[in-house]
Amino acid sequence: MVRIINYQKRQAEDGREFFVLEISGGLEMVRSKETNQFYATAKKASIPCTFDEFTCKALIGSEMEGEVTKQEVEPYPYVIKETGEEIILTHRWVYSQPSENTDIVEDLSGGSNQFNNNFHMAQMNGNSGNSSRA
């Protein structure tokens, strides 16, 4: 299972704005190579979506089937924010469905109660859901 933890507005190469859902896999314990001590972490990824901002906000906290998995890619530079150090990565974290035979569009009714609850709470907080998109 993965949980939607946030969303971000991004801009496509053609200038068009869209949203991505930030997802997180479950808690994992990893042993440090330097100290040999365990630390808690969670794999994270983002998924482009066709939702407006109101819907993205309402989806936060929803869970769906799948997992965050490691995908090998061409090497690319990455700057560690905390230290400013630039490293070369050869992977990225991506969402994957539980089975390769699963249709691209799944029935997400199992998580609809969470969505309905979040949607209702957002409406009660004064968000009308009306948004204008260019």
C-alpha positions in Angstrom: 0.0 0.0 0.0 1.1 3.6 -0.6 -0.3 6.7 1.0 -0.8 10.1 -0.7 1.1 12.5 1.5 1.1 15.7 -0.5 0.8 17.3 -3.9 2.8 19.8 -5.9 2.1 22.1 -8.9 4.6 21.6 -11.7 5.1 23.1 -15.1 5.5 21.1 -18.3 8.1 22.0 -21.0 5.3 23.7 -23.0 4.5 26.0 -20.0 1.3 24.1 -19.1 0.8 23.7 -15.3 -0.3 20.4 -13.8 -0.2 18.6 -10.4 1.6 15.6 -9.1 0.6 13.5 -6.1 3.4 12.7 -3.7 3.2 9.1 -2.4 5.0 7.3 0.3 5.5 3.6 0.8 5.5 2.0 4.3 8.0 2.4 7.1 11.3 0.6 6.5 14.2 0.1 8.8 17.6 0.5 7.1 21.0 -0.2 8.6 23.6 2.6 8.1 26.7 1.6 6.2 28.8 4.1 8.3 27.5 3.5 11.8 25.9 0.0 11.5 22.8 1.5 13.3 19.2 1.3 12.1 17.2 4.3 11.0 13.6 4.6 9.9 12.8 5.8 6.4 10.1 5.5 3.7 10.5 5.5 -0.1 8.8 8.4 -1.8 7.7 9.1 -5.4 5.5 11.4 -7.3 2.7 10.6 -9.8 1.4 13.1 -12.4 -2.4 13.4 -12.3 -5.2 15.2 -14.1 -6.8 16.5 -10.9 -7.3 20.1 -9.9 -5.8 21.5 -6.7 -9.0 21.0 -4.7 -9.1 17.3 -5.6 -5.4 16.8 -4.9 -5.8 18.4 -1.5 -8.8 16.1 -0.7 -6.8 13.0 -1.7 -4.1 13.6 1.0 -4.2 10.7 3.4 -5.8 8.3 1.0 -4.2 4.9 0.5 -4.1 2.8 -2.7 -2.7 -0.6 -3.8 0.9 -0.6 -5.1 4.4 0.2 -3.9 7.3 2.5 -4.4 10.1 0.6 -6.2 13.6 1.4 -7.4 14.0 1.9 -11.2 17.5 2.0 -12.8 18.0 5.0 -15.0 20.9 6.7 -16.9 23.3 8.4 -14.4 22.4 11.9 -13.4 23.7 14.5 -11.0 21.8 15.2 -7.7 22.6 17.8 -5.1 22.0 16.9 -1.5 20.1 19.9 -0.1 21.5 19.7 3.4 25.2 19.6 2.4 25.3 21.0 -1.1 27.3 18.0 -2.2 26.7 16.8 -5.7 26.5 13.0 -6.3 25.7 10.8 -9.3 22.5 8.7 -9.0 21.6 5.8 -11.3 18.1 5.2 -10.0 14.8 6.8 -9.1 11.8 5.8 -7.1 8.6 5.1 -9.0 5.1 3.9 -8.3 4.4 0.4 -9.4 1.2 -1.6 -9.3 0.9 -4.9 -7.4 0.8 -7.0 -10.6 2.1 -6.5 -14.1 -1.2 -7.9 -15.4 -3.2 -5.2 -13.6 -5.1 -2.7 -15.9 -3.8 0.8 -15.9 -7.0 2.1 -14.5 -8.0 0.3 -11.3 -11.1 0.4 -9.2 -10.1 2.6 -6.3 -13.4 2.1 -4.4 -11.5 0.7 -1.4 -10.1 4.1 -0.8 -13.2 6.1 -1.7 -14.4 6.5 1.9 -11.1 8.3 2.8 -11.5 10.5 -0.3 -15.2 11.2 0.5 -14.3 12.1 4.0 -11.4 14.4 2.9 -13.6 15.9 0.2 -16.4 16.6 2.6 -14.0 18.2 5.2 -12.5 20.4 2.5 -16.0 21.6 1.5 -16.8 22.4 5.1 -13.6 24.5 5.4 -14.9 26.8 2.6 -13.3 25.3 -0.4 -15.9 25.2 -3.2 -13.9 23.1 -5.5 -14.3 25.6 -8.3 -11.0 26.4 -9.9 -10.1 28.0 -13.1 -7.3 26.4 -15.2 -5.7 27.9 -18.3 
